[in-house]
């Protein structure tokens, strides 16, 4: 199932397409931005942490869905959460749903970062409030970082 290309859904999977790169003025707003990363694969988790920290982000991690839920509850002020779907203990879509149902965490921007490409999962995630859906195999870690910057800038711009 992972890596299977399917026809594009009716709503965009990757949002926002704000800019190719973040402008210098926006860059200063991103320094020390708090990123929550929920990923059970140790290699990928360490790799994403490394590239995010190199860009000046503060990164907090969880390795399963239950830890991810607590992480979101403990840091509702985070700039973004990158949330895998296939997680031990609690499915990522359930984590998303619980965080979006709680008024304290409902405004936390959550991007699904997964290899699941089934359109029903994509559409359910977006319907439940995910701000984006990135398929891991389509992006290198530095490209994921650029997408993170775009999502954070987009979210900050639309909160003002």
C-alpha positions as CSV (number, residue, x, y, z in Angstrom):
1,X,0.0,0.0,0.0
2,X,2.8,2.4,0.8
3,X,4.2,4.2,-2.2
4,X,1.2,3.5,-4.4
5,X,0.2,6.5,-6.6
6,X,-3.5,7.1,-6.7
7,X,-5.6,9.7,-8.4
8,X,-5.5,13.1,-6.7
9,X,-8.3,13.7,-4.2
10,X,-10.9,16.4,-4.7
11,X,-9.2,18.6,-2.1
12,X,-5.5,19.3,-2.1
13,X,-3.3,16.9,-0.1
14,X,-0.4,19.2,0.4
15,X,-1.3,22.6,1.6
16,X,-0.2,25.3,1.6
17,X,1.7,26.0,-1.6
18,X,2.8,29.4,-0.1
19,X,6.3,29.8,-1.6
20,X,9.2,27.8,-2.8
21,X,11.2,29.0,0.2
22,X,10.7,31.1,3.4
23,X,11.7,34.7,3.1
24,X,14.5,36.0,5.4
25,X,12.1,38.1,7.5
26,X,10.0,35.0,8.1
27,X,13.1,32.9,8.8
28,X,13.7,34.8,12.1
29,X,10.2,33.9,13.2
30,X,11.0,30.2,12.7
31,X,14.1,30.1,14.9
32,X,13.4,28.1,18.0
33,X,9.9,27.3,16.7
34,X,8.7,24.2,18.6
35,X,8.1,21.1,16.5
36,X,6.4,18.0,17.8
37,X,7.4,14.8,16.0
38,X,5.5,11.6,16.5
39,X,7.3,8.8,14.7
40,X,7.9,5.2,15.7
41,X,10.7,4.5,13.3
42,X,13.9,5.3,15.3
43,X,16.0,5.9,12.2
44,X,13.5,8.4,10.7
45,X,12.8,10.1,14.0
46,X,16.5,10.7,14.6
47,X,17.0,11.8,11.0
48,X,14.1,14.3,11.1
49,X,15.3,15.6,14.5
50,X,18.8,16.2,13.2
51,X,17.7,18.2,10.1
52,X,15.1,20.2,12.0
53,X,17.5,21.1,14.8
54,X,20.1,22.1,12.1
55,X,17.5,24.7,11.0
56,X,17.1,26.1,14.5
57,X,13.9,24.3,15.5
58,X,13.3,23.0,19.0
59,X,12.1,19.4,18.6
60,X,10.1,17.2,21.0
61,X,9.5,13.6,20.1
62,X,7.2,10.7,20.8
63,X,7.5,7.1,19.6
64,X,3.9,5.9,19.8
65,X,0.4,7.3,19.6
66,X,-0.2,7.5,23.3
67,X,3.0,9.5,23.9
68,X,2.1,11.6,20.9
69,X,-1.3,12.5,22.4
70,X,0.4,13.5,25.7
71,X,3.0,15.5,23.8
72,X,0.3,17.5,22.0
73,X,-1.5,18.0,25.3
74,X,1.7,19.1,27.0
75,X,2.7,21.5,24.2
76,X,-0.5,22.9,22.7
77,X,1.5,26.1,21.8
78,X,3.8,24.2,19.5
79,X,4.3,25.6,16.0
80,X,3.4,22.3,14.4
81,X,3.1,18.6,15.0
82,X,4.3,16.1,12.5
83,X,2.2,13.0,13.1
84,X,2.8,9.5,11.6
85,X,-0.3,7.4,11.2
86,X,0.8,3.8,11.7
87,X,1.9,4.0,15.3
88,X,2.0,1.5,18.2
89,X,-0.5,1.9,21.0
90,X,-2.8,4.4,19.3
91,X,-3.4,5.1,15.6
92,X,-2.3,8.5,14.3
93,X,-5.7,9.4,13.0
94,X,-7.1,8.7,16.6
95,X,-4.4,11.0,18.0
96,X,-5.4,13.7,15.5
97,X,-9.1,13.3,16.4
98,X,-8.5,13.5,20.1
99,X,-6.3,16.6,19.8
100,X,-8.8,18.4,17.5
101,X,-11.7,17.6,19.8
102,X,-10.0,19.1,22.9
103,X,-10.4,22.9,23.0
104,X,-6.9,23.3,24.6
105,X,-5.2,21.5,21.6
106,X,-7.7,22.2,18.8
107,X,-5.6,25.0,17.3
108,X,-2.4,23.0,17.2
109,X,-1.4,22.7,13.5
110,X,-1.0,19.0,12.7
111,X,0.6,17.6,9.5
112,X,0.3,13.9,8.8
113,X,3.7,12.6,7.8
114,X,3.2,9.0,6.7
115,X,3.6,6.6,3.9
116,X,-0.1,5.8,3.7
117,X,-1.5,7.0,0.4
118,X,-5.1,5.6,0.6
119,X,-7.4,8.5,-0.4
120,X,-9.9,7.6,2.4
121,X,-7.2,8.1,5.0
122,X,-6.0,11.3,3.4
123,X,-9.5,12.7,3.2
124,X,-10.4,11.6,6.8
125,X,-7.2,13.2,8.1
126,X,-8.0,16.5,6.4
127,X,-11.7,16.4,7.4
128,X,-10.6,15.9,11.1
129,X,-8.5,19.0,10.9
130,X,-5.0,18.1,9.7
131,X,-3.5,21.1,7.9
132,X,-1.5,18.9,5.5
133,X,-0.6,15.4,4.5
134,X,2.9,14.5,3.4
135,X,3.9,11.1,2.1
136,X,7.4,10.4,3.4
137,X,8.7,8.6,0.3
138,X,8.0,11.6,-1.8
139,X,10.2,14.0,0.2
140,X,13.8,13.9,1.4
141,X,14.3,15.1,5.0
142,X,15.5,18.6,3.8
143,X,12.4,18.9,1.7
144,X,10.2,17.9,4.7
145,X,12.0,20.8,6.6
146,X,11.1,23.2,3.8
147,X,7.5,22.0,3.9
148,X,7.5,22.5,7.7
149,X,8.7,26.1,7.3
150,X,5.9,26.7,4.7
151,X,3.2,25.3,7.0
152,X,4.4,27.3,10.0
153,X,4.6,30.5,8.0
154,X,1.2,29.9,6.5
155,X,-0.3,29.2,9.9
156,X,1.4,32.2,11.5
157,X,0.2,34.5,8.6
158,X,-3.4,33.3,8.9
159,X,-3.5,33.7,12.7
160,X,-2.7,37.5,12.5
